Amino acid sequence: MSKQSLELDDRVYKYLLSVSLREPEILSKLREETDRHPASVMQISADQGQFMALLVKLLKAKKTLDIGVFTGYSSLVVALALPEDGKVVACDRDPEATAIARRYWQAAGVEHKIDFRLAPALDTLDQLIAEGETQSFDFAFIDADKSNYLNYYERALTLLRPGGIIAIDNVLWSGRVADPEDTDNRTVALREFNQKLHQDKRVDLSMLAIADGLTLAFKQ
């Protein structure tokens, strides 16, 4: 038995999907359209989305944050997993990419569950805190500009209830965070973010080698 995570080649990954993935058609169509987008690399993988949906159901979540919407896959997969009275507060400032998202939310019949805020995410998060929404969210997903990850995390942690989970995307950054010679601003920001979370005693922590790396932070 291996003592570390298995490195998945295409054959093993395709097998994993064949016996695990249960992607609704609306999500598949969104993923296919996003594949044609110039920034398609920003799309989360289908298996990661399914994992996030499972987390939301395990938490019995009703109120969630989506920080970085892009074309809406993460918001949609979470909204589909929420009960009818659930809500996703979705934060993004790109009107073009999120126009795609809104079209799919409507087609999936979950637009009423998504409170979309077209504004810088930090402004939206600060507004939620100012309005007394602290400790009222069950789940948060962070997948936006890497230089602000720590700022997003701190605000999400303030808004999260004890026992809630923050999921943070791209924490392995295609392996670049492990390369000390890589001094790209985004790489450095992620490396510093990972180190700070490792020392954060307010949460229980697990970094998973799924997709581009996914950290789960459980608020104590």
Accessible surface in RSA format (square Angstrom, percent):
REM  Atomic radii and reference values for relative SASA: ProtOr
REM  Chains: A
REM  Algorithm: Lee & Richards
REM  Probe-radius: 1.40
REM  Slices: 20
REM RES _ NUM      All-atoms   Total-Side   Main-Chain    Non-polar    All polar
REM                ABS   REL    ABS   REL    ABS   REL    ABS   REL    ABS   REL
RES MET A   1   231.31 119.8 159.30 105.4  72.01 171.5 132.37 112.5  98.94 131.1
RES SER A   2    80.65  68.1  39.65  52.9  41.00  94.4  40.89  87.1  39.76  55.7
RES LYS A   3   212.50 103.7 169.39 103.9  43.11 102.6 121.41 109.3  91.09  97.0
RES GLN A   4   147.96  82.7 130.45  95.3  17.52  41.7  46.87  99.8 101.09  76.7
RES SER A   5    83.00  70.1  56.59  75.5  26.41  60.8  32.35  68.9  50.65  71.0
RES LEU A   6   121.47  67.6 100.52  71.9  20.94  52.6 102.90  72.3  18.57  50.0
RES GLU A   7   163.08  93.6 139.70 105.7  23.38  55.7  59.72 115.5 103.36  84.4
RES LEU A   8    74.66  41.6  46.02  32.9  28.64  72.0  46.02  32.3  28.64  77.1
RES ASP A   9    74.80  52.4  64.88  64.6   9.92  23.5  45.15 106.3  29.65  29.6
RES ASP A  10   109.27  76.5 104.92 104.4   4.35  10.3  23.22  54.7  86.05  85.8
RES ARG A  11   178.66  75.0 167.79  85.5  10.86  25.9  81.40 111.3  97.25  58.9
RES VAL A  12    37.84  24.9  36.55  33.1   1.29   3.1  37.84  32.9   0.00   0.0
RES TYR A  13    70.20  32.8  70.20  39.9   0.00   0.0  59.98  45.1  10.22  12.6
RES LYS A  14   141.41  69.0 136.04  83.5   5.37  12.8  82.65  74.4  58.76  62.6
RES TYR A  15   142.24  66.4 136.70  77.8   5.54  14.4 102.05  76.7  40.19  49.5
RES LEU A  16    57.35  31.9  55.22  39.5   2.13   5.4  57.35  40.3   0.00   0.0
RES LEU A  17    45.60  25.4  41.26  29.5   4.34  10.9  41.41  29.1   4.19  11.3
RES SER A  18    85.75  72.5  43.04  57.4  42.71  98.4  49.21 104.8  36.54  51.2
RES VAL A  19    99.45  65.4  60.98  55.2  38.47  92.7  69.93  60.8  29.52  80.1
RES SER A  20    51.79  43.8  38.48  51.3  13.31  30.7  23.72  50.5  28.07  39.3
RES LEU A  21    43.88  24.4  20.80  14.9  23.08  58.0  21.26  14.9  22.61  60.9
RES ARG A  22   212.28  89.1 188.21  95.9  24.07  57.3  70.99  97.0 141.29  85.6
RES GLU A  23    37.96  21.8   9.50   7.2  28.46  67.8   9.34  18.1  28.63  23.4
RES PRO A  24    63.28  46.1  51.32  46.8  11.96  43.5  63.26  52.2   0.03   0.2
RES GLU A  25   120.81  69.4 108.08  81.8  12.72  30.3  46.74  90.4  74.07  60.5
RES ILE A  26    36.85  21.0  33.42  24.9   3.43   8.3  34.27  24.7   2.58   7.0
RES LEU A  27     4.25   2.4   4.25   3.0   0.00   0.0   4.25   3.0   0.00   0.0
RES SER A  28    26.84  22.7  26.84  35.8   0.00   0.0  10.29  21.9  16.56  23.2
RES LYS A  29   102.08  49.8  99.14  60.8   2.93   7.0  51.12  46.0  50.95  54.3
RES LEU A  30     0.05   0.0   0.05   0.0   0.00   0.0   0.05   0.0   0.00   0.0
RES ARG A  31    65.35  27.4  65.35  33.3   0.00   0.0   8.47  11.6  56.88  34.5
RES GLU A  32    94.88  54.5  92.10  69.7   2.78   6.6  31.61  61.1  63.27  51.7
RES GLU A  33    34.83  20.0  31.72  24.0   3.11   7.4  12.68  24.5  22.15  18.1
RES THR A  34     0.18   0.1   0.00   0.0   0.18   0.4   0.18   0.2   0.00   0.0
RES ASP A  35    90.26  63.2  69.09  68.8  21.17  50.1  23.66  55.7  66.60  66.4
RES ARG A  36   180.94  76.0 146.98  74.9  33.95  80.8  79.08 108.1 101.86  61.7
RES HIS A  37    47.67  26.1  38.24  26.6   9.43  24.1  29.35  30.2  18.32  21.3
RES PRO A  38   137.20 100.0  92.44  84.3  44.76 162.7 106.16  87.7  31.04 192.9
RES ALA A  39    29.87  27.5  26.23  40.5   3.64   8.3  29.87  42.1   0.00   0.0
RES SER A  40    35.31  29.8  29.07  38.8   6.24  14.4   2.42   5.2  32.89  46.1
RES VAL A  41   137.55  90.5 108.63  98.3  28.92  69.7 119.11 103.5  18.43  50.0
RES MET A  42   104.34  54.0  88.80  58.8  15.54  37.0  78.20  66.5  26.14  34.6
RES GLN A  43    30.52  17.1  11.19   8.2  19.33  46.0   9.57  20.4  20.95  15.9
RES ILE A  44    10.51   6.0   4.15   3.1   6.36  15.3   8.71   6.3   1.80   4.9
RES SER A  45    29.76  25.2  19.49  26.0  10.28  23.7  27.53  58.6   2.23   3.1
RES ALA A  46     7.37   6.8   4.29   6.6   3.08   7.0   4.29   6.0   3.08   8.2
RES ASP A  47    22.28  15.6  18.09  18.0   4.20   9.9   9.75  22.9  12.54  12.5
RES GLN A  48     0.92   0.5   0.92   0.7   0.00   0.0   0.00   0.0   0.92   0.7
RES GLY A  49     0.00   0.0   0.00   N/A   0.00   0.0   0.00   0.0   0.00   0.0
RES GLN A  50    54.91  30.7  50.66  37.0   4.25  10.1  32.09  68.3  22.82  17.3
RES PHE A  51    55.52  27.8  51.13  31.7   4.39  11.4  55.08  33.4   0.44   1.3
RES MET A  52     0.01   0.0   0.01   0.0   0.00   0.0   0.01   0.0   0.00   0.0
RES ALA A  53    15.38  14.1  15.36  23.7   0.02   0.0  15.38  21.7   0.00   0.0
RES LEU A  54    96.68  53.8  94.18  67.4   2.50   6.3  96.11  67.5   0.57   1.5
RES LEU A  55    16.58   9.2  16.58  11.9   0.00   0.0  16.58  11.6   0.00   0.0
RES VAL A  56     1.02   0.7   0.66   0.6   0.35   0.9   0.66   0.6   0.35   1.0
RES LYS A  57   126.30  61.6 111.29  68.3  15.01  35.7  59.36  53.4  66.94  71.3
RES LEU A  58   125.53  69.9 100.46  71.9  25.06  63.0 104.13  73.1  21.40  57.6
RES LEU A  59    29.07  16.2  16.98  12.1  12.10  30.4  20.61  14.5   8.47  22.8
RES LYS A  60   175.02  85.4 151.85  93.2  23.16  55.2 115.03 103.5  59.99  63.9
RES ALA A  61     1.72   1.6   0.00   0.0   1.72   3.9   0.00   0.0   1.72   4.6
RES LYS A  62   109.59  53.5 107.49  66.0   2.10   5.0  64.66  58.2  44.93  47.9
RES LYS A  63    39.11  19.1  39.11  24.0   0.00   0.0  23.46  21.1  15.65  16.7
RES THR A  64     0.65   0.5   0.65   0.7   0.00   0.0   0.25   0.3   0.40   0.6
RES LEU A  65     2.10   1.2   0.09   0.1   2.00   5.0   0.09   0.1   2.00   5.4
RES ASP A  66     3.86   2.7   3.86   3.8   0.00   0.0   2.85   6.7   1.00   1.0
RES ILE A  67     0.00   0.0   0.00   0.0   0.00   0.0   0.00   0.0   0.00   0.0
RES GLY A  68    10.78  13.3   0.00   N/A  10.78  13.3   7.29  20.0   3.49   7.8
RES VAL A  69     3.56   2.3   0.00   0.0   3.56   8.6   0.00   0.0   3.56   9.6
RES PHE A  70    20.23  10.1  17.47  10.8   2.77   7.2  19.84  12.0   0.40   1.1
RES THR A  71     0.35   0.3   0.25   0.3   0.11   0.3   0.00   0.0   0.35   0.5
RES GLY A  72     0.27   0.3   0.00   N/A   0.27   0.3   0.00   0.0   0.27   0.6
RES TYR A  73     5.29   2.5   3.70   2.1   1.58   4.1   1.87   1.4   3.42   4.2
RES SER A  74     6.88   5.8   5.01   6.7   1.87   4.3   1.75   3.7   5.13   7.2
RES SER A  75     0.16   0.1   0.00   0.0   0.16   0.4   0.16   0.3   0.00   0.0
RES LEU A  76     0.00   0.0   0.00   0.0   0.00   0.0   0.00   0.0   0.00   0.0
RES VAL A  77     8.36   5.5   7.53   6.8   0.83   2.0   7.53   6.5   0.83   2.2
RES VAL A  78     5.63   3.7   5.63   5.1   0.00   0.0   5.63   4.9   0.00   0.0
RES ALA A  79     0.00   0.0   0.00   0.0   0.00   0.0   0.00   0.0   0.00   0.0
RES LEU A  80    65.55  36.5  40.35  28.9  25.20  63.3  41.09  28.9  24.46  65.8
RES ALA A  81    13.46  12.4   1.14   1.8  12.32  28.0   2.90   4.1  10.56  28.0
RES LEU A  82     7.72   4.3   0.00   0.0   7.72  19.4   0.16   0.1   7.55  20.3
RES PRO A  83    56.46  41.2  43.02  39.2  13.44  48.8  56.00  46.2   0.47   2.9
RES GLU A  84   126.07  72.4 112.98  85.5  13.08  31.2  67.20 130.0  58.87  48.1
RES ASP A  85    98.06  68.7  67.61  67.3  30.45  72.0  48.95 115.2  49.11  49.0
RES GLY A  86     5.28   6.5   0.00   N/A   5.28   6.5   0.00   0.0   5.28  11.8
RES LYS A  87    71.75  35.0  71.75  44.0   0.00   0.0  39.16  35.2  32.59  34.7
RES VAL A  88     0.65   0.4   0.65   0.6   0.00   0.0   0.65   0.6   0.00   0.0
RES VAL A  89     0.35   0.2   0.35   0.3   0.00   0.0   0.35   0.3   0.00   0.0
RES ALA A  90     0.00   0.0   0.00   0.0   0.00   0.0   0.00   0.0   0.00   0.0
RES CYS A  91     0.47   0.4   0.00   0.0   0.47   1.1   0.00   0.0   0.47   0.5
RES ASP A  92    22.52  15.8  17.01  16.9   5.52  13.0   6.87  16.2  15.65  15.6
RES ARG A  93   168.67  70.8 151.98  77.5  16.69  39.7  42.44  58.0 126.23  76.5
RES ASP A  94    59.54  41.7  56.25  56.0   3.29   7.8  22.64  53.3  36.91  36.8
RES PRO A  95    81.56  59.4  73.01  66.6   8.54  31.0  74.74  61.7   6.82  42.4
RES GLU A  96   143.41  82.3 132.38 100.2  11.03  26.3  50.66  98.0  92.75  75.7
RES ALA A  97     0.98   0.9   0.52   0.8   0.46   1.0   0.74   1.0   0.24   0.6
RES THR A  98     1.78   1.3   1.78   1.8   0.00   0.0   0.00   0.0   1.78   2.7
RES ALA A  99    55.76  51.3  45.76  70.6  10.00  22.7  49.63  69.9   6.12  16.2
RES ILE A 100    27.84  15.8  27.42  20.4   0.42   1.0  27.69  19.9   0.15   0.4
RES ALA A 101     0.05   0.0   0.00   0.0   0.05   0.1   0.05   0.1   0.00   0.0
RES ARG A 102   115.49  48.5 114.19  58.2   1.30   3.1  21.19  29.0  94.29  57.1
RES ARG A 103   121.24  50.9 113.48  57.8   7.76  18.5  67.19  91.8  54.05  32.8
RES TYR A 104    21.99  10.3  21.56  12.3   0.42   1.1   9.19   6.9  12.79  15.8
RES TRP A 105     2.78   1.1   2.78   1.3   0.00   0.0   2.78   1.5   0.00   0.0
RES GLN A 106   122.02  68.2 109.81  80.3  12.20  29.1  23.67  50.4  98.35  74.6
RES ALA A 107    73.63  67.7  31.64  48.8  41.99  95.5  43.78  61.7  29.85  79.1
RES ALA A 108    26.74  24.6   0.37   0.6  26.37  60.0   7.51  10.6  19.23  51.0
RES GLY A 109    48.12  59.3   0.00   N/A  48.12  59.3  34.04  93.4  14.07  31.5
RES VAL A 110     6.96   4.6   6.96   6.3   0.00   0.0   6.96   6.0   0.00   0.0
RES GLU A 111    72.09  41.4  66.87  50.6   5.23  12.4  28.86  55.8  43.23  35.3
RES HIS A 112   120.02  65.6  76.75  53.3  43.27 110.7  79.53  82.0  40.49  47.1
RES LYS A 113    14.17   6.9  12.90   7.9   1.27   3.0   2.92   2.6  11.25  12.0
RES ILE A 114    15.96   9.1   0.00   0.0  15.96  38.5   0.74   0.5  15.21  41.3
RES ASP A 115    43.34  30.4  36.25  36.1   7.09  16.8  17.27  40.6  26.07  26.0
RES PHE A 116    35.13  17.6  10.76   6.7  24.37  63.4  10.76   6.5  24.37  69.7
RES ARG A 117    55.59  23.3  51.71  26.4   3.88   9.2  28.21  38.5  27.39  16.6
RES LEU A 118    93.30  52.0  63.44  45.4  29.86  75.1  63.44  44.6  29.86  80.4
RES ALA A 119    32.35  29.7  27.72  42.8   4.63  10.5  32.26  45.4   0.09   0.2
RES PRO A 120    56.91  41.5  55.25  50.4   1.66   6.0  56.91  47.0   0.00   0.0
RES ALA A 121     9.99   9.2   4.69   7.2   5.30  12.0   4.69   6.6   5.30  14.0
RES LEU A 122    37.74  21.0  37.26  26.7   0.48   1.2  37.26  26.2   0.48   1.3
RES ASP A 123    84.90  59.5  77.31  77.0   7.58  17.9  23.45  55.2  61.45  61.3
RES THR A 124     3.53   2.5   2.41   2.4   1.12   2.7   1.08   1.4   2.45   3.7
RES LEU A 125     0.00   0.0   0.00   0.0   0.00   0.0   0.00   0.0   0.00   0.0
RES ASP A 126    61.86  43.3  56.99  56.7   4.88  11.5  26.94  63.4  34.93  34.8
RES GLN A 127    89.89  50.3  83.94  61.3   5.94  14.1  26.40  56.2  63.49  48.2
RES LEU A 128     2.05   1.1   2.05   1.5   0.00   0.0   2.05   1.4   0.00   0.0
RES ILE A 129    51.81  29.5  44.21  32.9   7.60  18.3  44.21  31.8   7.60  20.6
RES ALA A 130    89.61  82.4  47.66  73.6  41.94  95.4  58.78  82.8  30.83  81.7
RES GLU A 131   101.25  58.1  65.48  49.5  35.77  85.2  43.45  84.1  57.79  47.2
RES GLY A 132    59.88  73.8   0.00   N/A  59.88  73.8  31.11  85.4  28.77  64.4
RES GLU A 133    38.42  22.1  37.02  28.0   1.40   3.3   5.60  10.8  32.82  26.8
RES THR A 134    57.90  41.2  46.22  46.9  11.68  27.8  19.78  26.6  38.12  57.6
RES GLN A 135   103.52  57.9  87.06  63.6  16.46  39.2  14.92  31.8  88.60  67.2
RES SER A 136    40.94  34.6  23.90  31.9  17.04  39.3  30.83  65.6  10.12  14.2
RES PHE A 137     0.24   0.1   0.24   0.1   0.00   0.0   0.24   0.1   0.00   0.0
RES ASP A 138    17.71  12.4  17.71  17.6   0.00   0.0   0.00   0.0  17.71  17.7
RES PHE A 139     0.71   0.4   0.71   0.4   0.00   0.0   0.71   0.4   0.00   0.0
RES ALA A 140     0.00   0.0   0.00   0.0   0.00   0.0   0.00   0.0   0.00   0.0
RES PHE A 141     1.44   0.7   1.44   0.9   0.00   0.0   1.44   0.9   0.00   0.0
RES ILE A 142     0.02   0.0   0.02   0.0   0.00   0.0   0.02   0.0   0.00   0.0
RES ASP A 143    24.75  17.3  16.12  16.0   8.63  20.4   0.28   0.6  24.48  24.4
RES ALA A 144    22.59  20.8   9.80  15.1  12.79  29.1  21.43  30.2   1.16   3.1
RES ASP A 145    63.52  44.5  48.73  48.5  14.79  35.0  43.75 103.0  19.78  19.7
RES LYS A 146    23.07  11.3  18.68  11.5   4.39  10.5  13.60  12.2   9.48  10.1
RES SER A 147    88.68  74.9  62.14  82.9  26.54  61.1  44.21  94.1  44.47  62.3
RES ASN A 148    37.08  25.6  36.78  35.5   0.30   0.7   0.42   1.0  36.65  35.4
RES TYR A 149     0.87   0.4   0.78   0.4   0.08   0.2   0.78   0.6   0.08   0.1
RES LEU A 150    56.20  31.3  54.46  39.0   1.74   4.4  54.46  38.3   1.74   4.7
RES ASN A 151    59.50  41.0  59.35  57.4   0.15   0.4   1.24   3.0  58.27  56.3
RES TYR A 152    10.22   4.8  10.22   5.8   0.00   0.0   0.00   0.0  10.22  12.6
RES TYR A 153     1.22   0.6   1.22   0.7   0.00   0.0   1.22   0.9   0.00   0.0
RES GLU A 154    64.15  36.8  62.31  47.1   1.84   4.4  34.02  65.8  30.13  24.6
RES ARG A 155    62.15  26.1  61.28  31.2   0.87   2.1   8.74  12.0  53.40  32.4
RES ALA A 156     0.14   0.1   0.00   0.0   0.14   0.3   0.00   0.0   0.14   0.4
RES LEU A 157     7.09   3.9   6.89   4.9   0.20   0.5   6.89   4.8   0.19   0.5
RES THR A 158    56.73  40.3  48.93  49.6   7.80  18.6  29.52  39.7  27.21  41.1
RES LEU A 159     0.01   0.0   0.01   0.0   0.00   0.0   0.01   0.0   0.00   0.0
RES LEU A 160     0.08   0.0   0.08   0.1   0.00   0.0   0.08   0.1   0.00   0.0
RES ARG A 161    65.77  27.6  65.77  33.5   0.00   0.0  32.99  45.1  32.78  19.9
RES PRO A 162    71.47  52.1  60.58  55.2  10.89  39.6  61.08  50.4  10.40  64.6
RES GLY A 163    17.92  22.1   0.00   N/A  17.92  22.1  14.12  38.7   3.80   8.5
RES GLY A 164     0.00   0.0   0.00   N/A   0.00   0.0   0.00   0.0   0.00   0.0
RES ILE A 165    20.34  11.6  20.34  15.2   0.00   0.0  20.34  14.6   0.00   0.0
RES ILE A 166     0.00   0.0   0.00   0.0   0.00   0.0   0.00   0.0   0.00   0.0
RES ALA A 167     0.00   0.0   0.00   0.0   0.00   0.0   0.00   0.0   0.00   0.0
RES ILE A 168     0.00   0.0   0.00   0.0   0.00   0.0   0.00   0.0   0.00   0.0
RES ASP A 169     6.33   4.4   6.33   6.3   0.00   0.0   0.00   0.0   6.33   6.3
RES ASN A 170    23.58  16.3  23.58  22.8   0.00   0.0   0.00   0.0  23.58  22.8
RES VAL A 171     0.00   0.0   0.00   0.0   0.00   0.0   0.00   0.0   0.00   0.0
RES LEU A 172    59.61  33.2  59.61  42.6   0.00   0.0  59.61  41.9   0.00   0.0
RES TRP A 173    23.12   9.3  23.12  11.2   0.00   0.0  23.12  12.3   0.00   0.0
RES SER A 174    89.48  75.6  49.61  66.2  39.86  91.8  38.12  81.2  51.36  72.0
RES GLY A 175    41.39  51.0   0.00   N/A  41.39  51.0  31.07  85.3  10.32  23.1
RES ARG A 176    87.38  36.7  85.52  43.6   1.86   4.4  37.40  51.1  49.99  30.3
RES VAL A 177    20.14  13.3  11.65  10.5   8.49  20.5  11.80  10.3   8.34  22.6
RES ALA A 178    85.44  78.6  53.25  82.2  32.19  73.2  64.83  91.3  20.61  54.6
RES ASP A 179    61.36  43.0  57.95  57.7   3.42   8.1  20.59  48.5  40.77  40.7
RES PRO A 180   109.43  79.8  88.30  80.5  21.14  76.8  92.67  76.5  16.76 104.2
RES GLU A 181   146.77  84.3 124.81  94.4  21.96  52.3  52.53 101.6  94.24  76.9
RES ASP A 182    26.33  18.4  19.57  19.5   6.76  16.0  12.42  29.2  13.91  13.9
RES THR A 183   101.47  72.2  86.44  87.6  15.03  35.8  53.87  72.4  47.60  72.0
RES ASP A 184    58.39  40.9  45.33  45.1  13.06  30.9  25.27  59.5  33.12  33.0
RES ASN A 185   128.74  88.8 119.83 115.8   8.92  21.5  30.91  74.4  97.83  94.6
RES ARG A 186   118.33  49.7 117.51  59.9   0.82   2.0  40.97  56.0  77.36  46.9
RES THR A 187     0.00   0.0   0.00   0.0   0.00   0.0   0.00   0.0   0.00   0.0
RES VAL A 188    47.01  30.9  47.01  42.6   0.00   0.0  47.01  40.8   0.00   0.0
RES ALA A 189    22.23  20.4  13.86  21.4   8.37  19.0  18.26  25.7   3.97  10.5
RES LEU A 190     0.00   0.0   0.00   0.0   0.00   0.0   0.00   0.0   0.00   0.0
RES ARG A 191    59.85  25.1  59.04  30.1   0.81   1.9  44.99  61.5  14.86   9.0
RES GLU A 192    95.69  54.9  92.76  70.2   2.92   7.0  33.11  64.0  62.57  51.1
RES PHE A 193     4.19   2.1   2.25   1.4   1.94   5.1   3.68   2.2   0.51   1.5
RES ASN A 194    24.80  17.1  18.11  17.5   6.69  16.1  14.99  36.1   9.81   9.5
RES GLN A 195   112.74  63.0 110.89  81.0   1.86   4.4  35.51  75.6  77.24  58.6
RES LYS A 196   111.73  54.5 101.71  62.4  10.02  23.8  67.57  60.8  44.16  47.0
RES LEU A 197     4.73   2.6   3.86   2.8   0.87   2.2   3.94   2.8   0.79   2.1
RES HIS A 198   122.53  67.0 108.86  75.7  13.67  35.0  70.39  72.5  52.14  60.7
RES GLN A 199   114.46  64.0 101.85  74.4  12.61  30.0  44.20  94.1  70.26  53.3
RES ASP A 200    22.13  15.5  10.23  10.2  11.90  28.1  12.58  29.6   9.55   9.5
RES LYS A 201   162.28  79.2 148.85  91.3  13.42  32.0 104.76  94.3  57.52  61.3
RES ARG A 202   115.40  48.5 107.60  54.8   7.80  18.6  71.86  98.2  43.54  26.4
RES VAL A 203     8.64   5.7   0.01   0.0   8.63  20.8   0.01   0.0   8.63  23.4
RES ASP A 204    75.59  52.9  70.14  69.8   5.45  12.9  28.81  67.8  46.78  46.7
RES LEU A 205    68.82  38.3  32.03  22.9  36.79  92.5  33.31  23.4  35.50  95.5
RES SER A 206    52.87  44.7  45.94  61.3   6.93  16.0  33.05  70.4  19.82  27.8
RES MET A 207    86.25  44.7  55.61  36.8  30.63  72.9  40.35  34.3  45.90  60.8
RES LEU A 208    55.31  30.8  53.25  38.1   2.06   5.2  55.31  38.8   0.00   0.0
RES ALA A 209    74.57  68.6  34.94  53.9  39.63  90.2  36.84  51.9  37.73 100.0
RES ILE A 210    34.76  19.8  30.59  22.8   4.17  10.1  34.76  25.0   0.00   0.0
RES ALA A 211    64.07  58.9   8.76  13.5  55.31 125.8  29.69  41.8  34.39  91.1
RES ASP A 212    34.41  24.1  29.19  29.1   5.22  12.3  23.55  55.4  10.86  10.8
RES GLY A 213     0.01   0.0   0.00   N/A   0.01   0.0   0.00   0.0   0.01   0.0
RES LEU A 214     0.00   0.0   0.00   0.0   0.00   0.0   0.00   0.0   0.00   0.0
RES THR A 215     3.06   2.2   3.06   3.1   0.00   0.0   2.28   3.1   0.78   1.2
RES LEU A 216    24.83  13.8  23.50  16.8   1.33   3.3  23.50  16.5   1.33   3.6
RES ALA A 217     0.00   0.0   0.00   0.0   0.00   0.0   0.00   0.0   0.00   0.0
RES PHE A 218    82.85  41.5  82.69  51.2   0.16   0.4  82.69  50.1   0.16   0.5
RES LYS A 219    28.42  13.9  28.29  17.4   0.12   0.3  22.07  19.9   6.35   6.8
RES GLN A 220   109.76  61.4  71.60  52.3  38.16  90.9  50.71 107.9  59.04  44.8
END  Absolute sums over single chains surface
CHAIN  1 A    11535.6       9382.2       2153.4       6295.3       5240.3
END  Absolute sums over all chains
TOTAL         11535.6       9382.2       2153.4       6295.3       5240.3
